Amino acid sequence: MAQADGVVANGSGSAVRADLNNQLAAVFTTHSGASAPSTTYAYQFWADTTAEELKIRNSTNSAWITLRGLDGAFTIPDGSVGTPGLKFSSDTNTGLYRSEADTIAFSTAGTYRMLIGGSLDTNDGGPSLLWKTTSNPIENNVTGIQFTNTGRVNIGNFANCLVLNRHSTEGTIVGIRHNTNNVGSITVTSSATAYNTSSDYRLKENVVALTGAKARLNNLDVKRFNFIANPSVTVDGFLAHEVHSVVPEAVHGTKDEEDGDGNPVYQGIDQSKLVPLLTAALQEAFAEIAALTARVETLEAG
């Protein structure tokens, strides 16, 4: 390690030789040392052995700029959305910068475009990747598409939150699996969409006719109500826990369930699961109507 002032002083032969050797040693060792050289020049290199970084003097000879680690690691300044730390020479407001601790952010034309890492949404394990176009990558985090590190995708604040396009053929546009088993799909034609759940007879056993459907159907208590979040709209429907006692497979969740923090975990209902009971009850009613019609016709015939 050596440092020098870049000037060979006048002196005797041996003194000049020693000064030359010192100057050359400084050049060959990149002015390496634990502190900066006392004499500096614009664009001069310095191997900072304290920070373990290779640095270069700026064009005005007023500050050191870190280029990379002495171990080969590459270091760039934090930068900002308008002046990224890593940018293009002909497009200086497009590139990569650090928006907060443990993040990598990207901007184009001085506008924030994408974030990796950060503290945006930790409800599902924290984000790993977020695309959006708000000016602040940390605030307004409902705008954009987010891929969390648990595999969840959050999409929000668009006219169409998610658009799926099967371009030239008809068929499956979404396949749904549990583990490795196909349990459903969404299929499209040129004019319609179908939401399919597994129903092949080869997947079923203990198949028997549904009986007593009318009596069960009468136990379904149909209500009119509005949701608290939308008080101006009254709808027809069911209360999930009441349906559970009649058609349990139509209801997801447990009545009055709460999470570990005491927050409600709401029940849901799949009303399509009521169709078999409705169909069987209607068939039973048709059979009774047919029998009554036959009796009436017999009585009228005398």
Secondary structure, 3 states (H helix, E strand, C coil): CCCCCCCCCCCCHHHHHHHHHHHHHHHHCCCCECCCCCCCCCCCEEEECCCCEEEEECCCCCCEEEEEECCCCECCCCECCCCECEEECCEEEEEEECCCCCEEEEEECCEEEEEEECCCCCCCCCEEEEECCCCCCCCCCCCEEEEECCCCEEEECCCCCCCCCCCCCCEEEEEEEECCEEEEEEEECCCCEEEEECCCHHHCCCCCCCCCHHHHHHCCCCEEECCCCCCCCCEEECCHHHHHCCCHHHEECCCCCECCCCCECCCEECHHHHHHHHHHHHHHHHHHHHHHHHHHHHHHHC
